[in-house]
Amino acid sequence: MPKIGHIDLPGFPLLLAPMEDVSDPPFRAVCKQNGADLMYSEFISSEGLIRDAIKSKMKLDFSEEERPFGIQIFGGDEEAMAMSARICETVNPDLVDINFGCPVKKVVSKGAGAGVLKDIDLMVRLTEAVIKNTGLPVTVKTRLGWDDNSKNIEEVAERMQDIGVQALAIHGRTRCQLYKGEADWTLIGKVKNNPRMHIPIFGNGDIDSPQKALEYKNRYGVDGIMIGRAAIGYPWIFREIKSYLADGTILPSPTLKERIEVCKIHLTKSVEWKGPKTGIFEMRRHYTNYLKGLPGIKDFRLRLVTLPTAEEIFEVLDEITKHYAGYEFERTAIEIINYHEKCPL
């Protein structure tokens, strides 16, 4: 059973990846209800926290129901990372996670996220600064390396463990790959099976079905799986994987009624947390996946992403329920939408 500091996790935990502009409290709530075992905040700029930037401070919000919960920070300055670790501790999360994986140019250009993969000594110093300034467990999320010629994750893993990192999540791509091509789990498996390693190793990348989750669990021996893009608009992925891992049962695809119900819950929580204008606007990215598979859904979806009030959106969702009454979704692999400018790590 994996353990991160004082945090006991299930035998094979499923983690919800931190995703910029996606994994906010409303989204996390529906994922938690459907079986996510460990969740994180959206990634937070250490400099933003220190400046008391409103958006950065908002990302510290979480509820007791979300525990165990981690706050993820990023940055390229040791002092800023140290100060932000102390700020994170004031809201009492269960752990602090460091982002060394985001490949987006605006993050990398500041010497943060995956940009740190080019300087492992700096990665060590940044991580030590966080560990020394919090009593919480510190974990790290990263990638295989900067490019195909510098896949240094095995060295990174050992050095992170040696300075006190208590778990490592690895995305099976390099920074230069961004989200293209297939994730390579071979090196993730090598890290996990390194006899020197004793901290939990979580694999991340391309897990979009229960069958794939079981295959990768068995093939690479990881302690758990982190799921990002496959959960967008489809929080049922967690319960489906758990069922399949438990006894091989393939759960039926969620019904239209259930999809609409969860979509409404998500929208309601989004409006409550962000206010009507922002809550409605930022919910628009989720409708496509909630309604994926419905034939002729384009016109309904266009209305959903243009209506200004939650009441009007609820009316359209009710229309969809009536229009597609009796429709049965096929049990197929989930189609993943890639938000290139976001940071689903």
ABEGO torsion letter per residue (X at the ends): XBBBEABBBBABBBBBBBBBGABBAAAAAAAAAAGBABBBBBBBBAAAAAAGBAAAAAAABBBAAAOBBBBBBBEABAAAAAAAAAAAAAAGBABBBBBAABABAAAAAAGBEAAAAABAAAAAAAAAAAAAABABBBBBBBBAEABAAABAAAAAAAAAAAAGBABBBBBABBAAAEABEBBBAAAAAAAAABAABABBBBBBEGBABAAAAAAAAAAAGBABBBBBAAABGBAAAAAAAAAAAAAGBBBBBBBAAAAAAAAAAAAAAAAAAAEAAAAAAAAAAAAAAAABGBBGAAAAAAAAAABABAAAAAAAAAAAAAAABGBBBBBBBBBBBBBAABBBX
